[in-house]
């Protein structure tokens, strides 16, 4: 009887396989999830851990996917190239266990002048490196030309480092910037490449004072020691006495031809400008496209000439005095307008005490520009509080020269590398009905994603006999039946 029963089982399995019955069943659908990541992470393996956490409930696609129901971003950046059709967005922020650095941005002038110092600004993001030393090195053709070291003060910071490069020869040069954390256990160094065009030219600057001015004197001295500038000057010492000159300056500012050779005109004691001076300077800016820098040092607005008020577009001025210097550049007495003229903007960050009135501001005049400094006694504090008076004014005048130069020496856009966009990541995920999950809480990601997507079920045809596993009971039944018959001497 046993042999008959086993034979019946085998025949039933064979008959069912031949018929191949079809049933309709409901099964949950595994939603498709696109998993995208920053190109550089503190621990690249975190992407694998996220995928392993989600794989049992979702179909994971590495990279952007057109059909994805959700996007999971890993890192500190808003995901790029993600299809807008994805309805839900979640983000996982890594938590470095060892010191980690990334270059967030690096910027330098697209063009630089021969034998002149040009700034290289580098923003470096550091994580889990408090108390360690950050070393940023600038290299040209593999040779280190400048280096900066600083102590990292926080667990998650963005450090701004300024390096300097000196153009040694005309032509295009490639600069390498590398950043590293000193000490064992740190992440590998990171680097960025910048390109500069070294130009063999100078900015022609005219310094014109209708009376001696300490402010104009020290600004002029700062420029004279910088090879980027060729400074010509004229200072009227007193009425009837010959002016003190350097180079071959024009005797007056009243005519455009006398100013055409210059890119920048710096005017000391501008409150004494005449109507003819205003006409010449206005034509210089509008027609020549030159830049004019006015350095105030007279504390009484009543002493300002009508020409000066007309040129600046400011009829009234306010004197602000404090016991301690403030603003940029530092000064204890600052002359400012009640409000900046239309289209004017701050040349430097305003002070915390008077954020609405910057110390130095600029505005466009025709093709040119006008820079006005109300820092009356900034020259007194040029060495105080680590304030680099000379470097500041070289920067102001170089930007004025860039705007007026026939060959525009402009600061190009900063190439971006690994920007820290966690605020944007949070906003991005919330706008898509998701949230940000820290790496240490990665176990909560799958339930949150499942709740947001609400996986649906669908009815699908099911053919049970198409499974290869039916061969096991079929072979077992026939084999046992054959063994039993042989054991009992049956055929």
C-alpha positions in Angstrom: 0.0 0.0 0.0 2.9 2.3 0.7 4.3 1.8 -2.8 0.9 2.7 -4.3 0.5 5.8 -2.2 4.0 7.0 -3.1 3.3 6.3 -6.8 0.1 8.2 -6.6 1.9 11.2 -5.2 4.5 11.2 -8.0 1.8 10.8 -10.6 -0.2 13.7 -9.0 2.9 15.9 -9.2 3.5 15.0 -12.8 -0.1 15.6 -13.7 -0.2 19.0 -12.0 3.0 20.0 -13.8 1.5 19.1 -17.1 -1.7 21.0 -16.4 0.2 24.0 -14.9 -2.6 25.5 -12.9 -2.7 29.4 -12.5 -3.8 31.1 -9.3 -4.2 34.9 -8.6 -2.7 36.1 -5.4 -2.0 39.5 -3.8 1.6 40.4 -3.1 3.2 43.6 -1.7 5.1 45.6 -4.3 8.7 46.6 -3.4 9.0 50.3 -4.3 12.0 51.5 -6.3 14.4 53.7 -4.3 17.2 55.7 -5.9 20.3 55.8 -3.7 22.6 58.8 -4.5 25.7 59.9 -2.6 28.3 62.7 -2.5 31.4 62.0 -4.5 33.5 62.2 -1.3 32.3 60.9 2.1 34.1 60.4 5.5 33.4 56.7 5.1 32.3 55.5 1.6 31.0 52.2 3.2 28.1 54.1 4.6 26.4 53.8 1.2 26.6 50.0 1.4 25.2 50.0 4.9 22.2 52.1 3.8 21.6 49.8 0.9 21.7 46.7 3.1 19.2 48.3 5.5 16.7 49.0 2.8 17.2 46.0 0.4 14.7 43.7 2.1 11.8 46.1 1.6 12.7 48.2 -1.4 14.3 47.8 -4.9 17.5 49.8 -4.6 19.0 51.6 -7.7 22.4 53.2 -7.3 22.3 56.7 -8.8 19.4 58.7 -10.2 16.4 56.7 -11.5 13.5 57.9 -13.6 11.0 55.5 -12.1 12.1 55.8 -8.5 9.3 56.4 -6.0 11.8 58.0 -3.5 15.3 59.3 -3.4 17.7 58.6 -0.5 20.7 61.0 -0.5 23.8 60.1 1.5 26.2 63.0 2.4 26.1 66.7 3.0 25.0 68.0 -0.4 21.6 68.3 -2.1 21.5 65.5 -4.7 22.2 66.6 -8.3 20.6 65.1 -11.4 17.7 63.5 -9.5 14.6 63.2 -11.5 11.9 65.6 -10.4 9.3 62.9 -10.6 10.4 61.3 -7.4 7.8 62.1 -4.8 9.6 61.4 -1.6 13.1 62.4 -0.5 15.2 61.3 2.6 18.8 62.0 3.5 21.4 60.3 5.6 24.1 62.5 7.1 27.4 60.7 7.9 28.9 60.9 11.3 32.7 60.7 10.9 34.5 58.6 13.5 37.9 60.0 12.6 39.2 63.5 11.4 37.8 64.3 8.0 38.4 67.3 5.7 37.1 68.5 2.4 37.8 71.6 0.3 34.5 73.4 0.1 35.7 76.1 -2.3 38.8 77.7 -3.7 39.0 81.1 -5.5 41.7 83.2 -7.1 41.8 86.0 -9.6 41.4 84.7 -13.1 44.2 87.0 -14.1 47.1 88.2 -12.0 49.9 90.7 -12.6 53.6 89.9 -12.9 55.6 90.1 -9.7 52.4 91.0 -7.7 51.0 89.2 -4.8 47.5 87.8 -5.5 45.3 86.2 -2.9 44.1 82.6 -3.0 41.0 82.1 -0.7 40.4 78.5 0.3 37.4 77.2 2.4 38.1 73.9 4.1 35.5 71.9 6.0 36.7 69.9 9.0 34.8 67.3 11.0 35.9 65.5 14.2 39.2 67.4 14.3 39.0 69.7 17.2 42.4 70.8 18.5 44.2 69.4 15.5 46.3 71.4 13.1 45.0 72.2 9.6 47.8 72.6 7.0 46.9 74.2 3.7 49.7 74.4 1.1 49.9 76.2 -2.2 52.1 74.7 -4.9 53.2 75.9 -8.3 54.7 73.2 -10.5 55.1 70.9 -7.6 57.0 73.5 -5.4 55.4 74.8 -2.2 55.2 78.6 -2.5 53.0 79.4 0.5 51.6 77.5 3.5 49.1 78.3 6.3 48.6 76.5 9.6 45.8 76.9 12.1 44.3 75.1 15.0 40.8 73.8 14.5 38.5 75.1 17.2 35.4 73.0 16.7 34.1 69.5 15.9 32.4 70.7 12.6 33.8 73.9 11.2 34.5 75.7 7.9 37.9 77.3 8.0 38.7 80.2 5.7 42.4 80.2 4.7 44.1 82.9 2.6 47.3 82.1 0.7 49.3 84.3 -1.6 50.9 83.6 -5.0 53.4 85.8 -6.8 53.4 85.7 -10.6 57.0 84.8 -11.6 56.6 84.8 -15.4 53.9 85.8 -17.9 51.6 83.1 -19.2 49.1 80.6 -17.8 50.1 78.8 -14.6 48.4 76.0 -12.7 48.3 76.2 -8.9 47.7 73.2 -6.7 46.1 73.7 -3.3 46.2 70.7 -0.8 44.8 70.5 2.7 45.5 68.0 5.3 45.2 67.5 9.1 48.4 67.0 10.9 48.7 63.8 13.0 47.8 60.1 12.8 44.4 58.8 12.0 43.3 61.7 9.8 41.6 61.3 6.4 43.9 61.5 3.3 44.9 65.0 2.0 42.5 66.7 -0.4 43.6 68.9 -3.3 42.2 71.4 -5.8 43.6 72.9 -9.0 43.4 76.6 -10.0 44.5 78.3 -13.2 45.8 81.9 -13.5 46.9 84.0 -16.4 49.9 86.1 -15.4 49.8 89.5 -17.2 52.9 91.7 -17.7 51.2 95.0 -17.0 50.6 97.6 -14.2 47.7 99.8 -13.0 48.4 103.4 -13.5 47.2 105.3 -10.4 47.0 109.1 -9.9 47.0 110.4 -6.4 45.8 114.0 -6.3 45.5 116.1 -3.1 44.5 119.7 -3.0 46.0 119.9 0.5 48.2 117.5 2.5 46.1 114.5 3.9 47.4 111.9 6.3 44.9 109.4 5.0 45.9 109.9 1.4 49.6 109.8 2.3 49.4 106.4 4.0 47.2 104.9 1.3 49.7 106.2 -1.3 52.6 104.7 0.5 50.9 101.3 0.6 50.4 101.4 -3.1 54.0 102.6 -3.9 55.4 99.4 -2.3 53.3 97.1 -4.5 54.7 96.4 -7.9 51.1 96.1 -9.4 50.7 99.9 -9.2 52.5 102.7 -10.9 51.7 105.7 -8.7 51.9 109.3 -9.9 51.1 111.9 -7.3 50.5 115.6 -6.8 50.1 117.2 -3.4 49.4 121.0 -3.0 51.2 122.1 0.1 49.9 125.7 0.3 48.5 128.4 -1.9 51.2 129.9 -4.1 53.8 127.3 -3.3 54.8 124.7 -5.8 53.1 121.3 -5.4 55.0 118.2 -4.4 54.9 115.7 -7.2 56.1 112.3 -8.1 56.2 111.3 -11.8 54.5 113.6 -14.2 51.0 114.3 -12.8 48.5 116.7 -14.4 48.1 120.1 -12.8 44.3 119.8 -12.6 41.5 117.3 -12.7 39.4 119.4 -14.9 40.0 117.8 -18.3 39.6 114.3 -19.5 42.7 114.1 -21.7 45.0 114.7 -18.7 43.4 111.7 -16.9 43.2 109.2 -19.8 46.5 107.6 -19.0 45.2 106.4 -15.6 42.9 103.6 -14.5 42.4 105.0 -10.9 42.4 108.5 -9.5 42.7 108.7 -5.7 41.6 112.1 -4.3 42.8 113.2 -0.9 40.9 115.9 0.9 38.0 115.6 -1.6 35.8 118.1 0.3 37.9 120.8 -1.4 37.0 119.6 -4.9 36.1 122.4 -7.3 33.4 122.5 -10.0 36.0 121.9 -12.7 37.4 119.0 -10.7 33.9 117.4 -10.5 33.4 117.9 -14.3 36.8 116.2 -15.1 36.3 113.3 -12.7 32.8 112.7 -13.9 33.9 112.5 -17.5 36.8 110.3 -16.4 34.3 107.8 -15.0 31.6 108.1 -17.6 33.6 108.2 -20.8 36.9 106.7 -19.8 35.4 104.0 -17.6 37.9 104.9 -14.8 37.6 104.5 -11.1 37.8 107.4 -8.6 38.5 106.8 -4.9 37.6 109.7 -2.5 39.4 109.6 0.9 37.6 111.8 3.4 39.6 113.2 6.4 37.5 116.3 7.3 35.2 115.7 10.2 32.9 118.7 9.5 30.3 118.1 6.8 29.8 121.9 6.6 33.2 122.2 5.0 32.3 120.0 2.1 32.2 121.8 -1.3 29.1 121.7 -3.5 31.2 119.9 -6.1 31.9 117.1 -3.6 28.3 116.7 -2.6 27.2 116.6 -6.2 29.8 114.0 -7.2 28.9 111.7 -4.4 25.2 112.3 -4.6 25.0 112.7 -0.8 23.7 116.1 0.3 24.0 115.4 4.1 26.5 113.5 6.2 26.6 112.1 9.7 29.7 112.0 11.9 29.9 108.9 14.1 32.5 108.8 16.8 33.4 106.1 19.4 36.2 105.7 21.9 37.4 102.5 20.3 37.9 102.0 16.6 35.3 100.1 14.6 34.3 99.1 11.1 36.5 98.0 8.2 39.0 99.6 8.0 39.1 100.4 11.7 38.5 104.0 12.6 37.1 105.9 15.6 35.6 108.7 13.5 33.5 107.8 10.5 31.6 110.1 8.2 28.6 108.4 6.6 25.5 109.3 4.7 22.1 108.7 6.5 21.5 106.1 3.8 23.5 104.9 0.9 22.7 106.4 -2.5 20.7 104.3 -4.9 22.7 101.5 -6.5 25.5 101.9 -4.0 26.9 98.9 -2.1 29.3 98.3 0.8 33.0 97.9 -0.2 33.6 96.0 3.0 31.5 94.4 5.7 29.8 97.0 7.9 30.3 97.2 11.6 28.1 95.6 14.2 27.4 98.9 15.8 26.1 100.6 12.6 25.2 97.8 10.1 23.3 100.2 7.9 26.2 102.5 7.2 29.3 100.9 5.8 32.6 102.7 6.3 33.6 102.4 2.6 31.1 102.1 -0.2 31.1 102.2 -4.0 28.7 103.0 -6.8 28.7 103.0 -10.5 29.0 106.2 -12.5 28.5 105.6 -16.2 31.1 103.1 -17.4 33.3 103.7 -14.3 32.9 103.5 -10.5 33.2 105.8 -7.5 34.6 104.6 -4.1 34.0 106.7 -1.0 35.8 106.2 2.3 34.4 107.9 5.4 37.0 106.3 7.7 38.5 109.7 8.7 41.3 108.5 11.0 41.8 104.9 9.8 45.5 105.7 9.3 45.9 106.1 13.1 45.0 102.4 13.6 46.7 100.8 10.7 48.7 98.5 12.9 46.2 97.9 15.7 44.2 94.8 16.2 46.1 93.0 13.4 44.3 95.3 11.0 46.4 95.2 7.8 45.8 98.7 6.6 48.1 98.4 3.5 46.6 95.1 2.4 43.1 96.5 2.7 43.7 99.5 0.6 45.7 97.6 -2.0 42.6 95.4 -2.3 40.3 98.4 -2.7 42.4 100.1 -5.3 43.2 96.8 -7.2 39.4 96.2 -7.5 39.0 99.7 -8.8 41.8 99.1 -11.2 40.3 95.8 -12.4 37.0 97.6 -13.2 38.8 100.3 -15.2 41.5 98.2 -16.9 41.2 97.7 -20.6 42.1 94.0 -20.0 39.7 93.0 -17.3 41.6 91.4 -14.4 38.6 90.0 -12.6 38.1 87.5 -9.9 36.5 84.4 -11.5 33.8 82.3 -9.9 34.9 80.0 -7.2 35.1 76.4 -8.3 33.0 74.3 -5.9 34.2 71.0 -4.6 32.4 69.5 -1.5 30.1 72.2 -0.3 28.4 71.8 3.1 24.6 72.1 2.2 23.1 70.4 5.3 20.6 73.3 5.7 19.5 72.8 2.1 19.5 69.1 2.5 17.0 69.4 5.4 14.8 71.8 3.4 15.0 69.5 0.3 13.9 66.4 2.3 11.1 68.2 4.1 9.8 69.6 0.8 9.5 66.0 -0.4 7.8 64.6 2.6 10.9 63.1 4.1 13.4 63.9 6.8 17.1 63.8 7.6 18.4 60.7 9.4 21.8 60.6 11.1 24.1 57.7 10.4 23.7 56.4 14.0 19.9 56.2 13.5 20.1 54.4 10.1 17.8 51.6 11.5 14.9 54.0 11.5 15.2 54.8 7.8 13.4 51.8 6.4 10.3 52.2 8.6 10.1 55.9 7.9 10.5 55.3 4.2 7.9 52.5 4.2 5.4 54.8 6.1 6.0 57.6 3.6 5.6 55.4 0.5 2.8 53.2 1.9 3.7 50.2 -0.2 0.7 48.9 -2.2 -0.2 45.3 -3.1 -1.1 44.1 -6.5 -2.8 40.9 -7.8 -0.4 38.8 -9.8 -0.8 35.4 -11.5 1.0 32.6 -9.7 1.9 29.2 -11.2 3.1 27.0 -8.3 4.0 24.1 -10.5 6.7 26.1 -12.3 8.8 26.0 -9.2 11.8 23.7 -9.6 11.4 22.6 -6.0 8.6 20.2 -7.0 11.4 18.0 -8.4 12.4 17.2 -4.9 9.2 15.5 -3.6 8.7 13.9 -7.1 12.1 12.3 -7.1 11.8 11.4 -3.4 8.4 9.6 -3.9 9.6 7.6 -6.9 13.0 6.8 -5.3 11.4 5.6 -2.0 8.8 3.6 -3.9 11.5 1.9 -6.0 13.6 1.2 -2.9 10.7 -0.3 -1.1 9.8 -2.6 -4.0 13.4 -3.8 -4.3 13.6 -4.5 -0.6 10.5 -6.7 -0.8 11.6 -8.5 -3.9 9.1 -6.8 -6.1 9.5 -5.5 -9.5 
